[in-house]
Amino acid sequence: MVTMIILALDVATKCGYAVYDTGRPASAMISGALQFIGSSAFEKVADMRRKLPKLIREHRPDFCAIEAPLSIVPTFTKKSKTMFGDEEEVSTINPGTVMQLNRLAGAAQICVTGQNIPCVEVRPQSWLSVIDKDIKGSSKERAKQMCARLKIVATNQDARDACIIAYWTAKKCDQFRLLAAGVVA
């Protein structure tokens, strides 16, 4: 298999990234986070358009994996007090956040594919499957422990998630393995 460079993105307002040269150990991954600035999704996408292509030009990846955005609007339970002082639980949703994340994920895809870089979308359930089974805890804690096990230095959770996405791409992504084997042009 040919050595290739993988770019992995955990897209959000703070976008974790990892650059993995498959010819080197996982511990040599480069990672970080890009903060997208703006008061609206439109402004954050414009800021992404300035920052993400620069990262792509700097590292020249052969392949990219982007975490899939949410396909549902999750509900959250929060506690509040009624006007009589009684505590109650209410379910709430934040569709604005979900819509913003979807816009950012779409913009990231365009930034990558606009540079003619093959790209896949990966669901969290898929990339989490590469974490060793003996590592327990929340998905964030498991990613942190797996990075420590692989001796990957990542300064924040967004970067750690991107590192595990890159590791999953190298180990389990069929499209990447076909490309690396020269089967896909």
C-alpha positions as CSV (number, residue, x, y, z in Angstrom):
1,M,0.0,0.0,0.0
2,V,1.2,3.5,-0.9
3,T,1.8,6.1,1.8
4,M,-0.9,8.7,1.8
5,I,-1.9,11.8,3.7
6,I,-5.3,11.8,5.4
7,L,-7.1,14.9,6.5
8,A,-9.8,14.3,9.1
9,L,-12.3,16.9,10.2
10,D,-14.6,17.1,13.2
11,V,-16.6,20.0,11.9
12,A,-18.3,22.5,14.3
13,T,-17.8,26.2,15.1
14,K,-14.5,24.9,16.5
15,C,-13.4,22.4,13.8
16,G,-11.0,19.7,15.0
17,Y,-8.5,18.5,12.3
18,A,-5.9,15.8,12.1
19,V,-3.3,15.2,9.4
20,Y,-2.1,11.6,9.3
21,D,0.8,10.5,7.0
22,T,0.1,6.8,6.8
23,G,3.8,6.1,6.3
24,R,4.5,7.3,9.8
25,P,3.2,6.1,13.2
26,A,-0.1,7.4,14.5
27,S,1.8,9.3,17.2
28,A,3.2,11.6,14.4
29,M,-0.3,13.0,13.6
30,I,-0.6,16.7,13.4
31,S,-3.8,18.0,15.0
32,G,-5.5,21.2,16.1
33,A,-8.6,23.2,15.8
34,L,-9.8,26.0,13.6
35,Q,-12.2,28.5,15.3
36,F,-14.7,29.9,12.9
37,I,-15.7,33.4,13.8
38,G,-19.0,35.1,13.1
39,S,-22.4,36.0,14.5
40,S,-24.3,33.7,12.1
41,A,-23.8,30.5,10.2
42,F,-23.3,32.5,7.0
43,E,-20.4,34.5,8.6
44,K,-18.8,31.3,10.0
45,V,-19.0,29.6,6.6
46,A,-17.2,32.6,5.1
47,D,-14.5,32.4,7.8
48,M,-14.2,28.6,7.1
49,R,-13.7,29.5,3.4
50,R,-10.7,31.6,4.4
51,K,-9.1,29.1,6.8
52,L,-9.8,25.6,5.7
53,P,-8.3,25.9,2.1
54,K,-5.1,27.3,3.7
55,L,-4.8,24.1,5.9
56,I,-5.5,22.0,2.8
57,R,-2.8,23.7,0.8
58,E,-0.3,23.4,3.6
59,H,-0.7,19.7,4.1
60,R,-1.8,18.5,0.7
61,P,-3.9,15.6,1.7
62,D,-4.7,12.7,-0.6
63,F,-8.0,11.9,1.1
64,C,-10.4,13.4,3.6
65,A,-12.9,12.1,6.1
66,I,-15.5,14.4,7.6
67,E,-17.6,13.6,10.5
68,A,-21.3,13.4,9.4
69,P,-23.5,16.2,10.8
70,L,-26.5,15.3,12.9
71,S,-29.4,14.0,10.9
72,I,-31.9,14.6,13.7
73,V,-32.6,17.4,16.1
74,P,-31.9,15.9,19.6
75,T,-33.9,16.8,22.6
76,F,-32.3,17.8,25.8
77,T,-33.8,17.8,29.3
78,K,-33.2,20.8,31.5
79,K,-34.5,21.7,34.9
80,S,-36.3,25.0,35.5
81,K,-38.4,26.5,38.2
82,T,-42.0,27.4,37.8
83,M,-43.4,30.7,38.9
84,F,-44.4,29.0,42.1
85,G,-40.9,27.9,42.8
86,D,-41.5,24.2,41.9
87,E,-38.7,22.5,40.0
88,E,-39.7,20.9,36.7
89,E,-38.0,19.1,33.9
90,V,-38.7,20.3,30.3
91,S,-37.6,18.9,27.0
92,T,-36.1,21.4,24.7
93,I,-34.4,21.3,21.3
94,N,-31.9,23.6,19.6
95,P,-32.6,23.3,15.9
96,G,-30.5,26.4,15.2
97,T,-27.4,24.7,16.4
98,V,-28.1,21.6,14.3
99,M,-28.8,23.7,11.2
100,Q,-25.5,25.7,11.7
101,L,-23.5,22.4,12.1
102,N,-25.1,21.1,8.9
103,R,-24.2,24.3,7.0
104,L,-20.6,24.1,8.3
105,A,-20.3,20.4,7.3
106,G,-21.5,21.1,3.8
107,A,-19.1,24.0,3.5
108,A,-16.2,21.8,4.6
109,Q,-17.1,19.2,2.0
110,I,-17.1,21.9,-0.7
111,C,-13.7,23.2,0.5
112,V,-12.3,19.7,0.3
113,T,-13.9,18.4,-2.9
114,G,-13.3,21.8,-4.6
115,Q,-9.6,21.0,-4.3
116,N,-10.3,17.6,-6.0
117,I,-9.6,15.6,-2.9
118,P,-11.6,12.4,-2.5
119,C,-13.8,12.6,0.6
120,V,-16.0,10.5,2.7
121,E,-18.5,11.3,5.4
122,V,-18.3,9.1,8.5
123,R,-20.8,8.7,11.3
124,P,-19.6,8.9,14.9
125,Q,-20.8,5.3,15.4
126,S,-18.4,4.2,12.6
127,W,-15.3,6.0,13.7
128,L,-15.8,5.2,17.4
129,S,-15.6,1.5,16.4
130,V,-11.9,1.7,15.9
131,I,-11.3,2.5,19.6
132,D,-10.1,-0.6,21.5
133,K,-13.0,-2.4,23.2
134,D,-11.4,-2.4,26.6
135,I,-11.6,1.4,26.7
136,K,-14.7,2.5,28.6
137,G,-16.6,5.7,29.2
138,S,-18.3,8.4,27.2
139,S,-17.4,8.7,23.5
140,K,-15.2,11.8,24.4
141,E,-13.5,10.0,27.2
142,R,-12.8,7.0,25.0
143,A,-11.3,9.1,22.2
144,K,-9.1,10.8,24.8
145,Q,-7.9,7.4,26.1
146,M,-7.3,6.0,22.6
147,C,-5.2,9.0,21.7
148,A,-3.2,8.5,24.9
149,R,-2.7,4.8,24.0
150,L,-1.5,5.7,20.5
151,K,0.7,8.4,21.9
152,I,-1.1,11.0,19.8
153,V,-0.7,14.6,21.2
154,A,-3.9,16.5,20.7
155,T,-4.6,19.6,22.7
156,N,-8.4,19.6,22.8
157,Q,-11.4,17.3,22.4
158,D,-12.1,18.5,18.8
159,A,-8.6,17.6,17.7
160,R,-8.7,14.2,19.5
161,D,-11.9,13.3,17.8
162,A,-10.4,14.3,14.4
163,C,-7.3,12.1,15.2
164,I,-9.5,9.1,15.8
165,I,-11.4,9.8,12.6
166,A,-8.1,9.9,10.8
167,Y,-7.0,6.6,12.5
168,W,-10.4,5.0,11.5
169,T,-9.9,6.2,7.9
170,A,-6.5,4.5,7.7
171,K,-7.7,1.3,9.3
172,K,-11.3,0.7,8.3
173,C,-12.4,3.1,5.5
174,D,-13.1,1.0,2.4
175,Q,-12.9,4.0,0.0
176,F,-9.5,5.0,1.4
177,R,-8.1,1.5,1.2
178,L,-9.2,1.1,-2.4
179,L,-7.7,4.5,-3.3
180,A,-4.4,3.6,-1.5
181,A,-4.3,0.2,-3.3
182,G,-4.7,2.0,-6.6
183,V,-8.1,0.5,-7.4
184,V,-9.8,3.9,-7.5
185,A,-8.6,6.7,-9.7
